[in-house]
């Protein structure tokens, strides 16, 4: 657990503490249950779509546009390799936090 927050040594050049925390938490919660890992990735993907819908609504003030943006994100074939695989959670987490960042930036621009 402590190695999730230290820069990696050895084979991997990647430093991904959120991914390490995700896998640590999932493993401690559900063990090696592949269905649970798949559901976790689907929940993150769905949350990203909902956040994207909120972002689109905040920018356009149109419910139709927000709904279409979220729906297009959910059914996009771009994520066809990310969502079904447990290891694809890296891209799903990246998208989730990227959308949060853009939403907060737009909120800051609009509200000051």
C-alpha positions in Angstrom: 0.0 0.0 0.0 2.7 2.5 0.9 4.5 1.8 -2.4 1.5 3.3 -4.3 2.7 6.7 -3.3 6.4 6.3 -3.8 8.0 6.6 -7.2 8.4 3.1 -8.7 11.7 1.4 -8.8 12.5 -1.5 -11.0 10.6 -2.8 -14.0 7.8 -0.2 -14.4 8.4 3.5 -15.2 4.8 4.4 -14.4 3.6 6.3 -11.2 -0.1 5.8 -10.9 -1.2 6.0 -7.3 -4.9 6.2 -8.0 -4.8 3.1 -10.1 -2.9 1.3 -7.4 -5.4 2.4 -4.8 -8.3 1.3 -7.0 -6.9 -2.2 -7.5 -5.9 -2.4 -3.8 -9.4 -1.4 -2.7 -11.1 -3.7 -5.2 -9.0 -6.6 -4.3 -9.5 -6.1 -0.5 -13.3 -5.7 -1.2 -14.1 -8.4 -3.8 -10.9 -10.5 -4.1 -10.3 -11.7 -7.6 -13.9 -11.7 -8.7 -13.7 -10.6 -12.4 -17.4 -9.6 -12.5 -17.0 -7.2 -9.7 -14.0 -5.6 -11.4 -16.1 -5.3 -14.6 -18.9 -3.7 -12.7 -16.5 -1.2 -11.1 -15.2 -0.1 -14.5 -18.8 0.2 -15.8 -19.7 2.3 -12.8 -16.8 4.6 -13.5 -17.7 4.8 -17.1 -21.3 5.6 -16.3 -20.2 8.3 -13.8 -18.0 9.8 -16.4 -21.0 10.0 -18.8 -23.2 11.6 -16.2 -20.4 14.2 -15.4 -20.1 14.8 -19.2 -23.8 15.4 -19.4 -23.6 17.9 -16.5 -20.7 19.6 -18.2 -22.6 19.9 -21.5 -25.7 21.2 -19.7 -23.5 23.8 -17.8 -22.1 25.0 -21.1 -25.2 24.9 -23.3 -28.1 25.0 -20.9 -29.8 22.5 -23.1 -31.1 19.2 -21.7 -31.2 17.6 -25.1 -27.6 18.5 -25.8 -26.5 17.2 -22.4 -28.4 13.9 -22.8 -27.0 13.4 -26.3 -23.5 14.1 -25.1 -23.8 11.6 -22.3 -25.4 9.0 -24.5 -22.8 9.4 -27.2 -20.0 9.0 -24.6 -21.6 5.8 -23.2 -22.0 4.1 -26.6 -18.8 5.4 -28.1 -16.7 2.5 -29.6 -13.6 4.2 -28.4 -14.1 2.6 -25.0 -14.8 -0.9 -26.3 -11.4 -2.1 -25.2 -11.3 -0.1 -22.0 -14.5 -0.9 -20.2 -14.6 -4.7 -20.6 -11.1 -5.3 -19.3 -10.1 -4.8 -15.6 -6.7 -3.3 -16.7 -8.6 -0.7 -18.8 -9.5 1.1 -15.6 -6.5 3.3 -16.1 -8.1 5.0 -19.1 -11.5 5.1 -17.4 -10.0 6.8 -14.3 -8.1 9.2 -16.5 -11.3 10.2 -18.3 -13.3 10.5 -15.1 -10.8 12.9 -13.5 -10.3 14.8 -16.8 -14.0 15.5 -17.1 -14.1 16.6 -13.4 -11.2 19.0 -14.1 -12.9 20.5 -17.2 -16.2 20.9 -15.3 -14.5 22.7 -12.4 -12.7 25.0 -14.9 -15.9 25.9 -16.7 -17.6 26.5 -13.3 -14.7 28.8 -12.4 -15.0 30.6 -15.7 -18.7 31.1 -15.3 -19.0 31.8 -11.6 -15.7 33.5 -10.9 
